[in-house]
Amino acid sequence: MHAARLCMQSPVAVVPTLGGLHAGHKALLHAARKGGESVVGTLFLNPKQFGENEDLARYPADHERDLGIMRSAGVDAVFAPSVDEMYPPGDAFTVNPGPIGDVLEGAQRPGHFRAVATVVAKLFSATRPDLAYFGQKDAQQLEVVRRMAHDLRFEIDVVPVETVRDENGVALSSRLAYLSENERVAAEIVYASLCSARDRWTGRERAASALESDIRTVIQSEPLATLDYAAVIDPETFEPHGGPIPDTGALALVAVRIGTTRLIDNLRLN
Ligand code: PAF
């Protein structure tokens, strides 16, 4: 990878992925193609960021298909290391994101953001990009990576890319592949709940607790959905606002199980 990197025109843009590519990834690759002179895509199904009872074994990565999508998107190189290459025996260092790694998704999935930060740091040092593209659907991951790049002085611009949704508002995710037809319809409740909070916000509701309770009520109206959390937080700190939300806005986040599939989504309120 380093040899290939030396031959590339700067700025080099990287799009890290787990595989299982969909139109959301295509949007990342497209943005990277526009922003960089050279584009590197990574395909690495990182086992360490999946909890014991999570979906690593059924994750829908298909190497040949994913390579084809990267190729059609015009990437200059694909970095697709093996698990042993990424985690050789004896490697022990990890990157600890600090408090942001322990709230919301981090509280539900202990160790997840440490594993994400560690693998992204390794992918950054393998690909040595100037720019790195991450989707806004994984808002907390984006913030963890942004802070890591800043705090560890990687000198990489972390570029957010807007969430891609289907015609019913469902945020695209590799995990949608697990849903039955009925569940896919039920999944529409996730974005609907966020839109309901946004409508209340537009109607000048400024109490996070009222907006969160609105999200909860909408999710509870769908029999196939179980809420993991609904939170309306300060997008800068990822902590609750200490009082009414200022007009500069907030970030509403939700995690929902539809059957055995866990989906996350978020929406800026401002
Ligand atoms: O969002 C993902 O696809 C993964 O968490 C990432 C950033 C590629 C790290 O494995």
Residues whose N, C-alpha, C, O or C-beta is under 5 A from the ligand:
A	BS01	PAF	P16 T17 L18 F44 N46 V116 V119
